[in-house]
Amino acid sequence: MMANMADVPGDQETTRLIEKAARGDPHALGALLDRHRGRLRRMVALRLDRRLQGRIDPSDVIQEACLDAARRLPEYTDNPTMPFFLWLRYLTGQRLVDEHRRHLGAQARDAGREISLYRGALPETTSAALAAHLLGRLTSPSHAAIRAERKIRIQEALNSMDPIDREVLALRHFEELSNGEAAAVLGLDKSAASKRYARALIRLKDILVSTTGGLSEG
């Protein structure tokens, strides 16, 4: 059953835990899932619709995805076509999609400056979400007006970027995926993903310098 596991990129400890979990070791399964909760939380925080913040606990979304993973682990080990974390990320994204549908139905995303970064299988990240994360350090109430103005200006700058560049920025800079993981998610080769990320970082630096002084104020 595990014949294909060696063909899937991943660290040796993850592979060892998958093999033990597949043989029915509950402690290995728990350790395997716990290794990835932090990264999954970053993804959920970035992609959870802002209208649902405070109504949905990201931990609940991740827990449901982990239950899905436990149930479907034999399916994965029979045909591991992607690294385990990307598979777990996909399951979490599908749970997040379900929550969006359950709570928002067919409601359209807010109009205006907020646009999706890239249309993929997971809930779409938006320029508004990226801008909010970029300004996360300015949390003092005394900076509310400055923060709102900067957020709009950063959103406008992000909107001018290529959609895939925005998404590779979200994947690498905010979700903290590796270059190989981001390339796999976007269906790019590693060289192309690396070049797009470098280009996006340069653009991000220009955005921050022009709108916030590099977030050094406040």
C-alpha positions in Angstrom: 0.0 0.0 0.0 2.9 2.4 0.7 4.8 1.7 -2.5 4.3 5.2 -3.9 5.2 7.1 -0.8 8.9 7.5 -1.7 7.9 9.3 -4.9 6.1 12.1 -2.9 8.3 15.0 -1.6 8.3 15.3 2.2 10.5 15.0 5.2 11.4 11.6 6.6 9.6 12.1 9.9 6.3 12.8 8.1 6.8 9.7 6.0 7.5 7.6 9.1 4.4 8.9 10.9 2.2 8.3 7.8 3.5 4.7 7.6 2.8 4.1 11.3 -0.6 5.9 11.1 -1.6 3.8 8.1 -0.9 0.7 10.2 -3.4 1.9 12.8 -1.2 3.7 15.3 -3.5 6.5 16.8 -0.5 8.3 18.5 1.3 8.5 15.2 -1.8 9.9 13.5 -2.2 12.5 16.2 1.4 13.5 16.0 1.2 13.7 12.2 -1.8 16.0 12.3 -0.4 18.2 15.1 2.7 18.9 13.1 0.6 20.8 10.6 -2.0 22.7 12.6 0.0 25.9 12.8 0.4 26.1 9.0 -3.3 25.2 8.5 -4.3 28.0 10.8 -2.4 30.5 8.8 -4.2 29.3 5.7 -7.6 29.5 7.3 -6.9 32.9 8.8 -6.0 34.3 5.4 -8.9 32.7 3.5 -11.8 32.9 5.9 -14.3 35.4 4.6 -14.1 38.5 6.8 -17.9 38.4 7.3 -17.5 35.1 9.1 -14.7 36.2 11.5 -16.0 35.8 15.0 -18.7 33.4 13.8 -16.4 30.5 12.8 -13.6 29.2 15.0 -10.6 28.3 12.7 -9.8 25.5 15.2 -13.1 23.8 14.4 -12.5 24.0 10.7 -9.1 22.4 11.1 -10.4 19.8 13.5 -13.1 18.7 11.0 -10.4 18.5 8.3 -8.2 16.4 10.5 -11.2 14.0 11.1 -11.5 13.8 7.3 -7.8 13.1 7.0 -8.0 10.3 9.6 -10.9 8.7 7.7 -9.4 9.1 4.3 -5.7 8.2 5.1 -5.9 4.8 3.4 -7.1 6.6 0.3 -4.1 8.9 0.5 -1.5 6.2 1.1 -2.9 4.1 -1.7 -2.2 6.9 -4.2 -0.2 9.8 -2.7 -0.1 12.2 -5.6 1.0 15.2 -3.5 2.9 15.9 -0.3 0.9 15.1 2.8 0.6 18.7 3.9 -0.8 19.8 0.6 -3.4 17.0 0.8 -4.3 18.1 4.4 -4.4 21.7 3.2 -6.8 20.8 0.4 -9.1 19.0 2.9 -9.0 22.0 5.2 -9.8 24.3 2.2 -12.8 22.1 1.3 -14.1 22.4 4.9 -13.7 26.1 4.6 -15.6 26.2 1.4 -18.4 24.3 3.1 -18.5 26.8 5.9 -18.7 29.7 3.4 -21.6 28.1 1.6 -23.4 27.2 4.8 -23.2 30.7 6.2 -23.1 32.9 3.1 -25.0 30.9 0.5 -24.9 32.5 -2.9 -24.0 36.0 -1.5 -21.5 37.7 -3.7 -18.3 39.0 -2.3 -18.3 42.6 -1.4 -17.8 44.9 -4.4 -15.4 47.7 -4.7 -11.7 47.5 -4.2 -11.7 44.0 -2.8 -10.8 41.5 -5.5 -9.9 37.8 -5.4 -6.2 37.0 -5.8 -6.4 33.8 -7.8 -9.2 31.4 -8.7 -8.3 28.0 -7.3 -9.9 25.1 -5.5 -9.7 26.8 -2.1 -11.6 29.9 -0.9 -10.2 32.9 -2.6 -7.7 35.2 -0.8 -8.5 38.8 -1.4 -6.5 42.0 -1.6 -8.4 43.2 1.4 -7.2 40.2 3.4 -3.6 40.7 2.3 -3.7 44.4 3.1 -5.1 43.6 6.6 -2.3 41.2 7.3 0.3 43.6 6.1 -1.0 46.2 8.5 -1.4 43.8 11.4 1.2 45.6 13.5 -0.8 48.8 13.5 -3.4 47.8 16.1 -3.6 50.8 18.4 -6.9 52.6 18.3 -5.1 55.8 17.9 -3.9 54.6 14.5 -7.4 53.6 13.2 -7.7 56.4 10.6 -4.1 55.9 9.4 -4.7 52.2 9.1 -7.9 52.6 7.1 -6.3 54.9 4.6 -3.2 52.8 4.2 -5.3 49.7 3.8 -7.1 51.2 0.9 -3.9 52.3 -0.8 -2.3 48.9 -0.3 -5.4 47.2 -1.7 -5.3 49.4 -4.8 -1.6 48.6 -5.3 -2.2 44.8 -4.8 -5.1 45.0 -7.3 -2.6 46.2 -9.9 -0.5 43.1 -9.6 -0.9 40.0 -11.7 -3.3 37.6 -10.0 -0.9 34.7 -9.9 1.8 36.9 -8.4 -0.6 38.0 -5.7 -1.4 34.3 -5.0 2.2 33.2 -4.9 2.8 36.1 -2.5 0.0 34.8 -0.3 1.3 31.2 -0.4 4.9 32.0 0.2 4.9 35.1 2.4 1.7 34.5 4.5 1.0 30.8 4.4 4.7 30.2 4.5 4.7 27.4 1.9 8.0 26.3 0.4 8.7 27.1 -3.2 8.0 23.5 -4.2 4.7 23.5 -2.4 3.6 26.8 -3.9 4.6 25.6 -7.4 2.6 22.4 -6.9 -0.5 24.4 -5.7 -0.3 26.8 -8.7 0.6 24.1 -11.3 3.9 25.9 -12.1 7.4 24.5 -12.3 9.7 25.5 -9.4 11.7 27.9 -11.4 8.7 29.8 -12.6 7.2 29.9 -9.1 10.5 31.2 -7.7 10.7 34.0 -10.3 7.2 35.0 -9.7 7.7 35.1 -5.9 10.9 37.3 -6.3 9.0 39.6 -8.6 6.1 39.8 -6.1 8.4 40.5 -3.2 10.0 43.4 -5.1 6.5 44.8 -5.9 5.4 44.3 -2.2 8.5 46.2 -1.0 7.6 49.0 -3.4 4.0 49.0 -2.1 5.1 49.2 1.5 7.7 51.9 1.0 5.3 54.1 -1.0 2.3 53.7 1.2 3.5 53.1 4.8 7.2 53.9 4.9 7.9 50.2 5.2 5.5 49.9 8.2 8.0 51.7 10.3 5.7 54.4 11.5 3.6 54.2 14.6 
